[in-house]
Amino acid sequence: MVMNAVEIPKLMRAMVLEKPGGPLKARLKSTPEPAPGQILVQVQACGVCRTDLHILDGELKDARLPLIPGHEIVGKVVALGSGVKDLRLGDRVGIPWLGFTCGKCRYCLKGQENLCENPQFTGYSINGGYAQYTAADARFCFPLPALGSPAALAPWMCAGLIGYRSYRLAGDQVQRLGVYGFGAAAHIITQIAVYQGKQVYAFTSPGDLKKQAFARRLGAAWAGGSNELPPHELDAALIFAPVGALVPAALRAVGRGGVVVCGGIHMSDIPAFPYALLWQERMVRSVANLTRQDGEELLKLAQKAGVKTEVQEYPLEGANQALDDLRRGKVQGAAVLVI
């Protein structure tokens, strides 16, 4: 049984990836019906993430093609599948990258659902938010606060979540935090870190004075190129740019016992570096996906910190332009499709 809030059209507009390398194609697709345990969401905004580029370029294998990408989704619940109890028609929700976990594998049973052996991911193995409507497992959706526009909240669903998990895994004792790659995730986490009294050192592409000024405007204590060393040793560094060469660069910047966290799902090869960069208990670690607990914690903390996302808005049919702008480093803050 499906309960509807409004009359739902049989067909919807969507941007579809039909083959690796793209481009996305504007298509009319059948509007999905929510299965038991699912909700149907009328998409209001969907963030454009670097992971979408990795899927488009075939760097992430085994995407379900043809595919509707997009996993930073904000929208309104317009239909409920049977068994949905915690959400109501008309609720505003966010849909993140993690779309389903099995709940049975050894990682799920240990509370590490981000490492599930049988997961499904929004906009990768499940159709996502580059469309007017999308269906999602209600258990993996987040009720969203009434404050803020859908476009402003959309980047919280991946840039914010992966940024927050990376930030948390850097450790509680961090005072001097480096951030490499000043895009969507970095501009959210910088605001949270500054709110918590930490010093943020922002690293951009060499010569990108505009983004360096942006970082300082958000409270960064220092901003410079990724080929520079900061004025002080760092306690930890977060790498959001998918550039393997930044790992040894960050190791040079952190002090003894420092942590370098790689926050991307894909990265170019890490070049060889001398053991001396890793010695004295420095650590390199990666971040995989997210947990629902991450989302709950981020939503509370981001509201307390007064996080404001800076977004560049595009229409649904402008998805290819948004992806190209992201690839070329032309986006300040986050790119968002407004539907």
N, C-alpha and C positions, 0 to 999 in steps of 0.2 A: 504494500500500500504506500502511495506517495501523496503527501500533503503539499499543495502549492499555495504560495502567497499571491501570485499574480498569474495571468495568462502567459504562458511561455511559448515563444515561437518554435516551430518545428526545425527551422534552419537558423544558423548563426554565422556571423562573420568570424573568420579566424585566419591567422598567419601560420602557414604550415611548412615544415621542413620535410621535403620529399626525397632528398638525396644529400649525402655528405658534401659539404662545400657550399650548399645553398644555391641561390638565395632563397629566402622564405617566399612562399607564394600566397597571395590573397585568395582564399577559397570560401565557399559556402559549405558548411558542414552540418550534419545532423546535431541538434542540441542534445547533449547527453541526458539520460534519465538517471536519477540517483538510485543505486542498488541499496539493499538493506545495509544500514549503518552509515550510509553516505548522505551528504547534503549536496544540493545544487546551488551554486553561487553565481550570481550575476556579477561579473567582474567589473569593478570600477577603475582599478589601476593595477598595473603589473610592472614591477621593476625589471630592468634589463641588466643582467648580471654577466660578469666575465665567464662564468660557467656556461652560459648560453653560447658564447663564442667557441668555447672548447667543444661543445656538442656540435655546433655548426661546422666546425673545421674537421670533425672526425677524430679529434685528439682524445675524446672520451668515446670508447667503442661501445657497440651494442645498444645504441639508442633505438627506441621503438619507432620505426619509420613506417608510414608517414607520421610525423610528430608535431603536436602543437607545443612549442617551448613555453618557458616562463614559470618561475617558482617563487616570485616575490609578489604574492597576490593579495589584494584587498578587495572585498566585495560584500554583497548583501545576500543572506540566505533566502532563496525564493522557493525551495522545495526540500522536503525532508523524506528520506527513505525510511522504511520501517525500522523500528528499534532505536532511532535517534531520540535521546531524552535530554541531553544537556544543552542543546541549542534550540532556538525558536525561530520561526519565520520572521524575517525582518532584521535579525541580528547582523551586525557587522563583524566579519571574521577576517583573519589572516591565514593564508595557506603557505606553508614553508616548503623547503626542498624535501625534507623527510616526509614521505606520504604514507608509508606503511611499514611496520615491522612484524615479524612472525610471532614474537612473544614466547617462542619455544626453544630457540637455539641457546647455546651456552652463554653467549654475550647478552642476549635479552634477559636471561635468567640471572645474570650478574648485575643488572641495572645499567648495562652498556648498550642501550638500544641503537646508539649511533653506529655501532659496529656489527649490527645484525647481519647474519649470514644470508638472509633471504629478504632483503628490503625492496621497497619500491620508492622511486623518487619522482617528485612532481616535475613535469617538463622534461623528463628523460625516459622513464619507463611508464609514466602515467601522463596523459595529456595535461598541459598546463594552462597558463593564464593569458597567452597571446590570443585571446578570443573573448567573445561576449559572455560566454558561460563556461563553467567548468564544474565537474563533479569531484568530490574529495571525501575521504574517510573522516567522519566527524571527530574521531578521537585525536586526529593529528592537526586539527584546526584550532586557532587561538581566538577567543573572543577579544575584540579590540576596543580600546577606550574611545569614548565619543569625541575626544579632543583630536584636532589635526585632520587635515584633508586625507582622502585615500591615497593621493599621490605622495604625500609626505610620509605616510606610514608604510608604504609598500617596501622601501629599502630595509626596513627593520626585519623583514621576513627572511633575509639571507645575509645581506651585508652586515646588518646589525647582529644577527644570531651567530654567524661564523666569526665575526669580529669579537663578539662577547666571549665566545668559547675560547678563542685564541688568547684573549686578554686574561681570562680566568686561569688558563693553563700556564701562563707566564709566572704565576705565583703571587701570594698576598704581600710579600715583602718588597715588591718593586716600588721604587721611588722615581728612578729615571728610566723612562720607557721610550725606546725607539720605534718608529713606525715607518716601514719601507713600502712605498707605493701609496700615494695619498689620494685614494679614490673613495668609493662609497663606504666601504667598511671603515677605513681609517678616519674619515671625517665624523663618523658616529662615535667610534671608540675614543677619539681624542676628546670629545666633549664629556664623555663619562669619566675618563681618566683625570681630566682637569677638575671636574666636579669633586672627585675623590682626593684632590690635593696632590696629584702626581705631576712631575715635570715630563712633558712630551717633547721628543726630538723627532721632527718630521723629515723624511728623506724622499725626494722626488727625483724624476729624471733630471740629469744635470742640465742646468740652465732654465728649468721651468719656473721662472720667477713668479708667474701668476699663481701656481698652486702653492708655492712657498708662502706667498702673501696670504693666501686662503688659510693655510695651516696656522699661521701666526694670528690671524683674525679669530680663529676658533680657540686660541689660548695656548698654542705650542710655544714652548720656551725658546726654541731654536728651529730653524728650517734651512735645509741646504740640499745639495745634490747627493745622490746615492754613491758618488765617487769620493765623498768627503768623510772625514771623521768628525764626530760631534765634539764640542768643547769639553765635555766631561765623559768619563766612562759610563756606559749604560748598565743597568741591572738586568734588563731584558730587551728583546727586540721582536716585533711582530712583522712578518713579511707577507704582504698581501699581493704584491706584484708577482706574476708567474715566471720569475727570472731566477734560474738556479745560481747564477753568479752572485746574487745578493746574499747567499748563505755565508760564504767566507767573508764577504764585506761586513755582514752583521757580526760575525764572530770576532772580527778585529775591533768592533766598536764596543762589545760587552766586556765587562770586567770578570774577575774570578767568580766562578759559580754562576755566571750569567746564562740565561736561557734564550735561545733563538727559536721562535715558533713559526712554522710555515703554515699559513692560514688558507692556502689554496688547494683545490681538488686536483689541480694539474700544475706542473712546473717544468720548465726546461731542465736539462741535465745539470746537476751540480758539478762544477769543475773540481779537479783534485786540489787539495790544499794541504799545507804542512800540519802535522799533528800538533805542533805548538799552538795553533789557533784553537784547538779543542781542549788542550790540556788545562789543568787547574779547575777541573770539574765543570767546565762549560758544557752545555747540553743543546742538542738540536732535536726538535720533535715536530711532528705534524699534527694537524687537526683533521678529523674525519667527521663530516656531516654535523649533526646536532642532536640534542635530546629535547624532549618536551619540557623538561625541567629548565634547560637553558632558556627556552622561550618565555616561560613564566617569570624567571628571574630577570631577564632582560626587559620585559615589558614594565615591570615594577621600577627597575632602576632607571630606565630611560625617562620615565615620567618624572621621577624625583629629580633627575639631573637636568630636566628641561631640554632634552635633546631636540634640536631642530635640524631636519635634513634639508639640504639644498638640492633641488632637483631641476633637471631639464626635461620638460614634458614633450611628448610626441604623440600623434594619433596612432591608433592601432595599425593603420596601413603604412605608418612611418617606421615600422620595426626594423627594416633593413638599414635605414638611415641611422637609427639609434645605435644599432650594432656597429656600424661603420665608424660612427663618431667615438664610440667606446674603444674600438680597436686603435684608433688614431690618437687617443689621449685627449680628445676634444671636450670630454664631459667633465665639468667641475661638480663634485658631489656625486649625484646618482642620476642615471637616465631612467625615465618612467614612461610607460605607455598609459595614456588616459583614454578609457573606453566609454 
